[in-house]
C-alpha cells in the first residue's frame, strides 16, 4: 500500500507491506524509500514494513528551510499515528539513523529495537558544521554536480564499477530533489544534538551496521559507541563503505532480519 499523510498541511509519503511486528525503515540523505524495495519485500513475509520518504525526499514535500532531525522524527511519528502503530522496530540508514535517534529521544518507550545502519549518535564537530555550510553554498550553484559527486563518494572506490547501476539509479532519484530540500536536510544534520545518552540509557536492543571503509561514518566512531547500549548487536563489514544495503546486501539483510526476530 502506498499513501500520504499530512504534517502541518505538507504531504508525507509512505508505503506499508505485510502483517506482523512493525519495522520502520528510514532512508538517508538524498535517498528515498525506494532504497528499501528489496529489503521491505522480503521482510514483509513475516512483518509489517513501513517505509517513509523523509521531508523533501522522494514524494514527500519540503516543509521548512531547515529540516531538523526532530522535525523529521515528528513526521515519522505522524505516519505511525496515522497507521495506529504503538510499538515498532526502527532502522535508519545514515541520516535516517539520526532521525531514529531523535525519535528515540521523544518516544523511546515506543521502540522494540533501534538500528543504526552506517550511522552514529555523535553531533557534528565544529569543522564538519563549517564544511556543511560550505557545501550548502556549493549546492546553490552546482546542485546536480554536488549530487553526482556526493553519491559516488559513498561507495568504496573498488566497488564503484561493480555497483555503477545502483549509483546511477541513486543519482537519478536524488535529482528529483530541489536544491532547497537538499540544503534543508544538510542544515538539519549540522544542527543535530549529541545522542550518545540515548544509547547509554536505551531500554531497547540496538543494532549497529558499519563499513570499515566508510568515510562518512568513520569506523572508529562506531566502535566507540558499540559499548554504550546494554543490549547491542554489531555487524562490521570489511571492504564496504557507506552503502551496505547494496555493497553487502545479503549480510545486511540477514542482520536486520535476525535482529528483529531475536528482539521480539
URSUL-V863126 format. One record per pair of residues at least 12 apart in sequence whose C-alpha atoms are under 10 Angstrom apart, sorted by the first residue. I is the first residue (numbers start at 0). J is the second residue. Records with the same first field share a line. If there is no record, write none. Layout:
I->J, J
//
This chain:
0->13, 14, 15, 16, 17, 49
1->13, 14, 15, 16, 49, 50, 51
2->14, 15, 51, 78
3->51, 52, 58, 59, 78, 81
4->59, 74, 77, 78, 79, 80, 81, 82
5->59, 60, 74, 77, 78, 81
6->54, 60, 62, 70, 73, 74, 75, 76, 77, 78
7->62, 74
8->60, 62
9->54, 59, 60, 61, 62, 74
10->52, 54, 55, 58, 59, 60, 61, 62, 74
11->51, 52, 53, 54, 55, 56, 57, 58, 59, 60, 61, 62, 74, 75, 77, 78
12->32, 50, 51, 52, 53, 54, 56, 57, 58, 59, 60, 74, 78
13->32, 49, 50, 51, 52, 53, 57, 58, 59, 75, 78
14->32, 33, 39, 48, 49, 50, 51, 52, 78
15->39, 43, 47, 48, 49, 50, 51, 82
16->39, 40, 41, 42, 43, 44, 45, 46, 47, 48, 49, 50
17->39, 40, 41, 42, 43, 44, 45, 46, 47, 48, 49
18->42, 43, 44, 45, 46, 47, 48
19->43, 44, 45, 46, 47, 48
20->43, 45, 46, 47, 48, 84, 86, 87, 88, 111, 259, 260, 263
21->43, 45, 46, 47, 48, 49, 79, 84, 85, 86, 87, 88, 89, 110, 111, 259
22->39, 42, 43, 46, 47, 48, 49, 50, 86, 87, 88, 89, 90, 110, 111, 112, 113, 255, 256, 259
23->39, 47, 48, 49, 50, 51, 75, 79, 87, 88, 89, 90, 91, 99, 113, 114
24->38, 39, 48, 49, 50, 51, 52, 88, 89, 90, 91, 92, 95, 96, 99, 114
25->49, 50, 51, 52, 53, 75, 89, 90, 91, 92, 93, 94, 95, 96, 97, 98, 99, 114, 116
26->50, 51, 52, 53, 56, 90, 91, 92, 93, 94, 95, 96, 98, 116
27->52, 53, 56, 91, 92, 93, 94, 95, 96, 97, 98, 116, 117, 118, 184, 242
28->53, 55, 56, 92, 93, 94, 95, 150, 173, 181, 184, 185, 188
29->53, 55, 56, 57, 94, 146, 149, 150, 169, 170, 172, 173, 174, 175, 176, 180, 181, 184, 185
30->52, 53, 56, 57, 92, 94, 95, 150, 169, 170, 172, 173, 174, 176
31->50, 51, 52, 53, 54, 55, 56, 57, 58, 59, 169, 172, 173, 176
32->49, 50, 51, 52, 53, 56, 57, 58
33->50, 51, 52, 57, 169, 172
34->50, 92, 165, 168, 169, 172, 244, 245
35->48, 49, 50, 51, 244
36->50
37->244, 245, 248, 252
38->244, 248, 249, 251, 252, 253, 255, 256
39->252
41->252, 256
42->252, 253, 255, 256, 259
45->256, 260
46->256, 259, 260
47->87
48->87, 88
49->78, 79, 82, 87, 88, 89
50->75, 78, 90
51->74, 75, 78, 79, 95
52->71, 74, 75
53->66, 70, 71, 72, 74, 75, 94, 95, 98, 184
54->66, 70, 71, 72, 74, 75, 180, 183, 184
55->71, 175, 176, 177, 178, 179, 180, 181, 182, 183, 184
56->172, 173, 175, 176, 177, 180, 181, 184
57->172, 173, 174, 175, 176
58->175, 176
59->176
60->176, 180
61->176, 177, 179, 180, 181, 183, 184
62->180, 183
63->179, 180, 183, 184
64->179, 180, 181, 182, 183, 184, 186, 187
65->179, 180, 181, 182, 183, 184, 185, 186, 187, 188, 189, 190
66->180, 181, 182, 183, 184, 185, 186, 187, 188, 190
67->97, 98, 101, 183, 184, 185, 186, 187, 188, 189, 190, 191, 192
68->94, 95, 96, 97, 98, 99, 100, 101, 102, 184, 186, 187, 188, 189, 190, 191, 192
69->97, 98, 99, 100, 101, 102, 104, 105, 187, 191, 192
70->98, 101, 102, 187
71->95, 97, 98, 99, 101, 102, 184, 187
72->95, 97, 98, 99, 100, 101, 102, 103, 104, 105, 106
73->98, 101, 102, 105
74->98, 102
75->98, 99, 102
76->102, 105, 106
84->109
85->108, 109, 110
86->106, 107, 108, 109, 110, 111, 112
87->108, 109, 110, 111, 112, 113, 259
88->109, 110, 111, 112, 113, 114, 203, 204, 205, 258, 259, 262, 263
89->102, 103, 110, 111, 112, 113, 114, 115, 205, 206, 259
90->112, 113, 114, 115, 116, 205, 206, 207, 255
91->113, 114, 115, 116, 117, 118
92->114, 115, 116, 117, 118, 119, 208, 241, 242, 243, 244
93->115, 116, 117, 118, 119, 215, 216, 241, 242
94->115, 116, 117, 118, 119, 184, 185, 187, 188
95->114, 115, 116, 117, 118
96->113, 114, 115, 116, 117, 118, 119, 120
97->115, 118, 119, 120, 121, 122, 188, 191, 192, 193, 194
98->188, 191
99->113, 114, 115, 120
100->113, 114, 115, 118, 119, 120, 192, 193, 194, 195, 197, 198
101->120, 191, 192, 193, 194, 197
103->194, 197, 198, 201, 203
104->194, 196, 197, 198, 201
107->197, 200, 201, 202, 203
108->201, 202, 203
109->203
110->201, 202, 203, 204
111->202, 203, 204, 205, 259, 262, 263
112->201, 202, 203, 204, 205, 206, 230, 231, 258, 259, 262, 263
113->198, 201, 203, 204, 205, 206, 207, 231, 258, 259
114->204, 205, 206, 207, 208, 231, 232, 233, 254, 255, 258, 259
115->205, 206, 207, 208, 209, 221, 233
116->206, 207, 208, 209, 210, 233, 234, 241, 242, 243, 244, 251, 255
117->207, 208, 209, 210, 213, 215, 216, 217, 218, 221, 235, 240, 241, 242, 243, 244
118->207, 208, 209, 215, 216, 217, 220, 221, 241
119->193, 194, 195, 198, 207, 208, 209, 216, 217, 220, 221, 222, 223, 224, 225
120->191, 192, 193, 194, 195, 196, 197, 198, 220, 221, 224
121->191, 192, 193, 194, 195, 196, 220, 221, 224
122->188, 189, 190, 191, 192, 193, 194, 195
123->188, 189, 190, 191, 192, 193
124->189
125->189
127->189
128->185, 186, 188, 189, 190
129->189
130->189
131->182, 185, 186, 187, 188, 189
132->182, 185, 186, 189
134->182, 185, 186
135->178, 179, 181, 182, 183, 185, 186
136->182
137->182
138->177, 178, 179, 181, 182
139->177, 178, 179, 181, 182
140->178
141->178
142->174, 176, 177, 178, 179, 181, 182
143->170, 171, 173, 174, 175, 176, 177, 178
144->174
145->178
146->169, 170, 171, 172, 173, 174, 176, 178, 181
147->166, 167, 169, 170, 171, 173, 174
148->170
149->170
150->166, 167, 169, 170, 173, 241, 242
151->163, 166, 167, 169, 170
152->166, 213, 214, 215, 240, 241
153->166, 212, 213, 214, 215, 239, 240, 241, 242, 243
154->166, 212, 213, 214, 238, 239, 240, 241, 242, 243, 245, 246
155->210, 211, 212, 213, 214, 238, 239, 240, 241, 242, 246
156->212, 238, 239, 240
157->238, 239
158->238, 239, 240, 246
159->246
161->246
162->245, 246
165->245, 246
166->242, 245
195->224, 227, 228
196->227, 228
197->227, 228
198->224, 225, 226, 227, 228, 229, 230, 231
199->224, 225, 226, 227, 228, 229, 230
200->227, 228, 229
201->227, 228, 229, 230, 231
202->228, 229, 230
203->228, 229, 230, 231, 262
204->228, 229, 230, 231, 232, 258, 259, 261, 262
205->225, 227, 228, 229, 230, 231, 232, 233, 258, 262
206->225, 228, 230, 231, 232, 233, 234, 254, 255, 258, 259
207->221, 222, 224, 225, 231, 232, 233, 234, 235, 254, 255
208->221, 232, 233, 234, 235, 236, 241, 243, 244, 250, 251, 254, 255
209->221, 222, 233, 234, 235, 236, 237, 239, 240, 241, 242, 243, 251
210->234, 235, 236, 237, 238, 239, 240, 241, 242, 243, 246, 247
211->235, 236, 237, 238, 239, 240, 241
212->236, 237, 238, 239, 240, 241
213->236, 237, 238, 239, 240, 241, 242, 243
214->240, 241
215->240, 241
216->240, 241
217->240, 241
218->235, 236, 240
221->233, 235
222->235
231->258
232->254, 258
233->254, 258
234->250, 251, 254, 255
235->250, 251
236->250, 251
//
